[in-house]
Amino acid sequence: MPDYAAQYRQAMADGAHDFARTVVTAATQAAKAGLITPEEVAELVAEVKADPPQ
């Protein structure tokens, strides 16, 4: 599975806010399908809270 938190961090570092939102959307769909762990979801949520897309 992709590391959504790492992808989000990289997108934000690159200023690619639209892609950062896409990463969050993909992670949400993966979580709903049970494809990522609660820990992975929590890690991404922490990243988004620390640095929300504009």
N, CA, C and O atoms as a Tinker XYZ file with bonds, in Angstrom:
   216  protein
     1  N      0.838000   -1.183000    0.000000    73     2
     2  CA     0.000000    0.000000    0.000000    64     1     3
     3  C      0.881000    1.244000    0.000000    63     2     4     5
     4  O      1.967000    1.243000    0.580000    81     3
     5  N      0.428000    2.262000   -0.626000    73     3     6
     6  CA     1.199000    3.513000   -0.624000    64     5     7
     7  C      1.288000    4.107000    0.781000    63     6     8     9
     8  O      0.417000    3.895000    1.623000    81     7
     9  N      2.339000    4.838000    1.000000    73     7    10
    10  CA     2.491000    5.574000    2.262000    64     9    11
    11  C      1.835000    6.936000    2.051000    63    10    12    13
    12  O      2.469000    7.880000    1.578000    81    11
    13  N      0.566000    7.021000    2.405000    73    11    14
    14  CA    -0.202000    8.235000    2.151000    64    13    15
    15  C      0.351000    9.440000    2.898000    63    14    16    17
    16  O      0.358000   10.550000    2.366000    81    15
    17  N      0.813000    9.233000    4.122000    73    15    18
    18  CA     1.363000   10.351000    4.896000    64    17    19
    19  C      2.609000   10.906000    4.210000    63    18    20    21
    20  O      2.787000   12.122000    4.136000    81    19
    21  N      3.465000   10.030000    3.713000    73    19    22
    22  CA     4.676000   10.478000    3.020000    64    21    23
    23  C      4.317000   11.195000    1.720000    63    22    24    25
    24  O      4.918000   12.216000    1.385000    81    23
    25  N      3.347000   10.667000    0.996000    73    23    26
    26  CA     2.919000   11.322000   -0.239000    64    25    27
    27  C      2.347000   12.700000    0.061000    63    26    28    29
    28  O      2.608000   13.657000   -0.668000    81    27
    29  N      1.574000   12.800000    1.126000    73    27    30
    30  CA     0.986000   14.082000    1.515000    64    29    31
    31  C      2.084000   15.077000    1.876000    63    30    32    33
    32  O      2.068000   16.219000    1.414000    81    31
    33  N      3.036000   14.645000    2.701000    73    31    34
    34  CA     4.151000   15.527000    3.101000    64    33    35
    35  C      4.898000   16.037000    1.877000    63    34    36    37
    36  O      5.220000   17.222000    1.792000    81    35
    37  N      5.173000   15.146000    0.932000    73    35    38
    38  CA     5.915000   15.542000   -0.266000    64    37    39
    39  C      5.103000   16.518000   -1.108000    63    38    40    41
    40  O      5.642000   17.506000   -1.608000    81    39
    41  N      3.827000   16.251000   -1.265000    73    39    42
    42  CA     2.975000   17.159000   -2.041000    64    41    43
    43  C      2.959000   18.544000   -1.411000    63    42    44    45
    44  O      3.060000   19.548000   -2.116000    81    43
    45  N      2.836000   18.603000   -0.103000    73    43    46
    46  CA     2.809000   19.893000    0.582000    64    45    47
    47  C      4.164000   20.591000    0.463000    63    46    48    49
    48  O      4.222000   21.805000    0.271000    81    47
    49  N      5.238000   19.838000    0.573000    73    47    50
    50  CA     6.580000   20.418000    0.438000    64    49    51
    51  C      6.779000   20.995000   -0.957000    63    50    52    53
    52  O      7.473000   21.996000   -1.133000    81    51
    53  N      6.166000   20.354000   -1.946000    73    51    54
    54  CA     6.271000   20.814000   -3.333000    64    53    55
    55  C      5.269000   21.922000   -3.655000    63    54    56    57
    56  O      5.296000   22.486000   -4.749000    81    55
    57  N      4.393000   22.229000   -2.715000    73    55    58
    58  CA     3.363000   23.238000   -2.965000    64    57    59
    59  C      2.232000   22.732000   -3.840000    63    58    60    61
    60  O      1.473000   23.519000   -4.405000    81    59
    61  N      2.120000   21.415000   -3.952000    73    59    62
    62  CA     1.101000   20.797000   -4.803000    64    61    63
    63  C     -0.150000   20.505000   -3.976000    63    62    64    65
    64  O     -0.452000   19.352000   -3.669000    81    63
    65  N     -0.867000   21.561000   -3.623000    73    63    66
    66  CA    -2.013000   21.427000   -2.728000    64    65    67
    67  C     -3.139000   20.598000   -3.341000    63    66    68    69
    68  O     -3.821000   19.864000   -2.626000    81    67
    69  N     -3.342000   20.703000   -4.647000    73    67    70
    70  CA    -4.377000   19.886000   -5.289000    64    69    71
    71  C     -4.032000   18.409000   -5.173000    63    70    72    73
    72  O     -4.903000   17.582000   -4.901000    81    71
    73  N     -2.751000   18.075000   -5.382000    73    71    74
    74  CA    -2.347000   16.674000   -5.259000    64    73    75
    75  C     -2.455000   16.217000   -3.813000    63    74    76    77
    76  O     -2.818000   15.068000   -3.558000    81    75
    77  N     -2.151000   17.085000   -2.868000    73    75    78
    78  CA    -2.290000   16.735000   -1.451000    64    77    79
    79  C     -3.738000   16.361000   -1.148000    63    78    80    81
    80  O     -3.994000   15.398000   -0.426000    81    79
    81  N     -4.680000   17.116000   -1.697000    73    79    82
    82  CA    -6.101000   16.794000   -1.506000    64    81    83
    83  C     -6.442000   15.446000   -2.150000    63    82    84    85
    84  O     -7.233000   14.675000   -1.607000    81    83
    85  N     -5.846000   15.171000   -3.299000    73    83    86
    86  CA    -6.068000   13.897000   -3.976000    64    85    87
    87  C     -5.557000   12.741000   -3.122000    63    86    88    89
    88  O     -6.198000   11.694000   -3.043000    81    87
    89  N     -4.413000   12.929000   -2.488000    73    87    90
    90  CA    -3.858000   11.902000   -1.602000    64    89    91
    91  C     -4.828000   11.631000   -0.452000    63    90    92    93
    92  O     -5.077000   10.477000   -0.105000    81    91
    93  N     -5.366000   12.683000    0.131000    73    91    94
    94  CA    -6.322000   12.523000    1.236000    64    93    95
    95  C     -7.566000   11.774000    0.751000    63    94    96    97
    96  O     -8.074000   10.897000    1.450000    81    95
    97  N     -8.051000   12.112000   -0.428000    73    95    98
    98  CA    -9.220000   11.432000   -0.985000    64    97    99
    99  C     -8.932000    9.953000   -1.211000    63    98   100   101
   100  O     -9.750000    9.101000   -0.865000    81    99
   101  N     -7.784000    9.647000   -1.783000    73    99   102
   102  CA    -7.410000    8.250000   -2.026000    64   101   103
   103  C     -7.277000    7.486000   -0.712000    63   102   104   105
   104  O     -7.716000    6.340000   -0.609000    81   103
   105  N     -6.678000    8.112000    0.278000    73   103   106
   106  CA    -6.520000    7.462000    1.579000    64   105   107
   107  C     -7.875000    7.222000    2.234000    63   106   108   109
   108  O     -8.086000    6.190000    2.871000    81   107
   109  N     -8.788000    8.168000    2.080000    73   107   110
   110  CA   -10.132000    8.007000    2.637000    64   109   111
   111  C    -10.826000    6.807000    2.007000    63   110   112   113
   112  O    -11.453000    6.006000    2.700000    81   111
   113  N    -10.711000    6.690000    0.699000    73   111   114
   114  CA   -11.319000    5.551000    0.005000    64   113   115
   115  C    -10.667000    4.241000    0.429000    63   114   116   117
   116  O    -11.355000    3.238000    0.616000    81   115
   117  N     -9.348000    4.244000    0.583000    73   115   118
   118  CA    -8.639000    3.041000    1.025000    64   117   119
   119  C     -9.064000    2.652000    2.440000    63   118   120   121
   120  O     -9.232000    1.469000    2.738000    81   119
   121  N     -9.235000    3.638000    3.300000    73   119   122
   122  CA    -9.659000    3.364000    4.676000    64   121   123
   123  C    -11.069000    2.775000    4.699000    63   122   124   125
   124  O    -11.337000    1.827000    5.436000    81   123
   125  N    -11.962000    3.335000    3.896000    73   123   126
   126  CA   -13.337000    2.825000    3.840000    64   125   127
   127  C    -13.372000    1.384000    3.346000    63   126   128   129
   128  O    -14.236000    0.604000    3.745000    81   127
   129  N    -12.431000    1.038000    2.479000    73   127   130
   130  CA   -12.354000   -0.319000    1.940000    64   129   131
   131  C    -11.564000   -1.255000    2.854000    63   130   132   133
   132  O    -11.434000   -2.445000    2.567000    81   131
   133  N    -11.041000   -0.718000    3.947000    73   131   134
   134  CA   -10.276000   -1.537000    4.886000    64   133   135
   135  C     -8.882000   -1.887000    4.398000    63   134   136   137
   136  O     -8.291000   -2.870000    4.845000    81   135
   137  N     -8.357000   -1.086000    3.487000    73   135   138
   138  CA    -7.058000   -1.386000    2.888000    64   137   139
   139  C     -5.877000   -0.763000    3.620000    63   138   140   141
   140  O     -4.730000   -1.121000    3.353000    81   139
   141  N     -6.137000    0.158000    4.535000    73   139   142
   142  CA    -5.057000    0.727000    5.333000    64   141   143
   143  C     -5.440000    0.632000    6.805000    63   142   144   145
   144  O     -6.619000    0.578000    7.155000    81   143
   145  N     -4.435000    0.613000    7.645000    73   143   146
   146  CA    -4.657000    0.419000    9.075000    64   145   147
   147  C     -5.113000    1.713000    9.745000    63   146   148   149
   148  O     -4.900000    2.803000    9.216000    81   147
   149  N     -5.734000    1.584000   10.900000    73   147   150
   150  CA    -6.087000    2.787000   11.661000    64   149   151
   151  C     -4.861000    3.642000   11.992000    63   150   152   153
   152  O     -4.957000    4.867000   12.062000    81   151
   153  N     -3.724000    3.003000   12.192000    73   151   154
   154  CA    -2.501000    3.749000   12.473000    64   153   155
   155  C     -2.087000    4.601000   11.279000    63   154   156   157
   156  O     -1.638000    5.735000   11.446000    81   155
   157  N     -2.239000    4.052000   10.073000    73   155   158
   158  CA    -1.909000    4.815000    8.869000    64   157   159
   159  C     -2.860000    6.000000    8.707000    63   158   160   161
   160  O     -2.446000    7.092000    8.317000    81   159
   161  N     -4.123000    5.774000    9.008000    73   159   162
   162  CA    -5.103000    6.863000    8.943000    64   161   163
   163  C     -4.727000    7.944000    9.948000    63   162   164   165
   164  O     -4.731000    9.131000    9.622000    81   163
   165  N     -4.401000    7.531000   11.168000    73   163   166
   166  CA    -4.037000    8.492000   12.216000    64   165   167
   167  C     -2.800000    9.291000   11.831000    63   166   168   169
   168  O     -2.726000   10.489000   12.103000    81   167
   169  N     -1.829000    8.639000   11.201000    73   167   170
   170  CA    -0.615000    9.338000   10.769000    64   169   171
   171  C     -0.950000   10.404000    9.726000    63   170   172   173
   172  O     -0.434000   11.520000    9.791000    81   171
   173  N     -1.803000   10.066000    8.775000    73   171   174
   174  CA    -2.193000   11.034000    7.751000    64   173   175
   175  C     -2.995000   12.176000    8.369000    63   174   176   177
   176  O     -2.781000   13.339000    8.028000    81   175
   177  N     -3.903000   11.856000    9.262000    73   175   178
   178  CA    -4.701000   12.896000    9.923000    64   177   179
   179  C     -3.782000   13.870000   10.651000    63   178   180   181
   180  O     -3.995000   15.081000   10.602000    81   179
   181  N     -2.770000   13.350000   11.321000    73   179   182
   182  CA    -1.819000   14.216000   12.028000    64   181   183
   183  C     -1.092000   15.132000   11.054000    63   182   184   185
   184  O     -0.876000   16.306000   11.354000    81   183
   185  N     -0.713000   14.611000    9.897000    73   183   186
   186  CA    -0.034000   15.422000    8.879000    64   185   187
   187  C     -0.956000   16.537000    8.378000    63   186   188   189
   188  O     -0.535000   17.686000    8.238000    81   187
   189  N     -2.204000   16.187000    8.113000    73   187   190
   190  CA    -3.157000   17.175000    7.592000    64   189   191
   191  C     -3.419000   18.260000    8.634000    63   190   192   193
   192  O     -3.491000   19.444000    8.303000    81   191
   193  N     -3.561000   17.853000    9.890000    73   191   194
   194  CA    -3.786000   18.842000   10.951000    64   193   195
   195  C     -2.583000   19.758000   11.117000    63   194   196   197
   196  O     -2.739000   20.952000   11.374000    81   195
   197  N     -1.388000   19.207000   10.974000    73   195   198
   198  CA    -0.166000   19.996000   11.145000    64   197   199
   199  C      0.062000   20.959000    9.985000    63   198   200   201
   200  O      0.618000   22.042000   10.169000    81   199
   201  N     -0.372000   20.558000    8.786000    73   199   202
   202  CA    -0.114000   21.369000    7.592000    64   201   203
   203  C     -1.271000   21.199000    6.608000    63   202   204   205
   204  O     -1.134000   20.485000    5.614000    81   203
   205  N     -2.414000   21.848000    6.873000    73   203   206
   206  CA    -3.576000   21.675000    5.989000    64   205   207
   207  C     -3.349000   22.315000    4.616000    63   206   208   209
   208  O     -2.683000   23.344000    4.506000    81   207
   209  N     -3.912000   21.691000    3.565000    73   207   210
   210  CA    -3.778000   22.297000    2.238000    64   209   211
   211  C     -4.549000   23.610000    2.168000    63   210   212   213
   212  O     -5.567000   23.782000    2.838000    81   211
   213  N     -4.058000   24.515000    1.362000    73   211   214
   214  CA    -4.697000   25.830000    1.208000    64   213   215
   215  C     -5.841000   25.753000    0.235000    63   214   216
   216  O     -6.501000   26.759000   -0.024000    81   215
